[in-house]
Amino acid sequence: MKLSISNKRQVLNFPNESRSFDDTRNRVCFWGYDSAIEISFYVSADALQAIDPEMEGTAEGVLHSFDAVRERIHEAAAKVYAASDKGSYAVNLTADDLKYTLRSNS
């Protein structure tokens, strides 16, 4: 699924569904694009667990939970990125970032 999220300041695209589980840091990695600039995003298993208490703690379980709320995670990523200074090409999403987006879309 191709997803683009824009506001007056920028357009952030998520052109593919690529994501991976980082065993070392216990997080999901995914990528978005601001024009030609690739931005790395990370969401910890703990942050996903906070919004999905039934999540299995395995890599597969974490990725499944990520996939279940992918669109909302992309929305949170776009909001956090838009508020950033754009000096970094890596963004960590917190449980609060995800919870706020989930509440505002309910």
N, C-alpha and C positions, 0 to 999 in steps of 0.2 A: 504494500500500500504506500503510495506516495503522499506525503503530508507536508504542507508548507504553512508556516505560521508567520504572520507579518504584523507589524505595527508601524507607526510613523518613523521609527528610528532604524529599522532593519527588517530584512526578510531572512528567516532561518528555515532551512529546508531539511527534511529527513527523507531523502529520496529512496532509501531502501530499508529493509527490516533487519539489517545486520546488527547483531549484538553478541557479546561473548561474556562468559563468566570468568572473572579473575580470581582463581583459587587463593592466591597469595594474599590478596587484600579483601577477599570475600565481598565482591561487588560485581555489578553488571556494568560493562562498558558499551557505549553506543556512540554514534557519530551523527553530527548535524553539519550543515554547511551554511555559511554566511558568504554569499557570492561564491568565490573560489576557495575560500578559507575553510579548512576542515577544523571543526571544534570537537574535542573529545569530551564526552559527558560520562559521569560515573554516578551510580546510585548503589548504596550499600545494601547488603542483605538485611541489615537491621532496619533500614528505612523502609524497605519493602515489607518486612515483617510487621512494622508498625501499622501499615495500611491493610495488610492481609495476615491476620493472626493465625490463620489455618495453613500458612505456607509451610511446605516441607523444607527442611534445612539443607537439602542436597542441591548440587549445582542445577540439576534438572528442575527441582522445585522452585528455586529462585528464578530461573529463566521463565518458567511457566507463569509465575506471579507477575513478572515484568511484562510478559506478553499480554496478560489479561487486562492490564491497565496502561498499555503502551501509549495510546493517544493522550491520555492525561499526563503521563510522564513527559511526553514531548511538549505538551502545553506548559508544564512546570519548567522544563528546560528552557523554553523560549522566554518565559518571564524572567527567570534568573539571569539568563544571558543578556537580555535587553537592559537589565538593571546593572550589569557589570561594567567595568571600565574598558572592556574589550582589549585589555593588555595581555590577557591570558587566553590560551587556546585549550584550556582544560577547565571543566566546571564540575564541581561535586554537588549533587542534589541531596538535600537532607530530608528526613521524615517530615519536618515542618513544611518544606516546599511542596511535597507530595500531598500532605493532608490539606493544605490550603487550597490547592487546585482541585482536589476531590470534593471538598466542601462547596467551593464556588460553582462547581458544575452540577451539583445534586439538585 
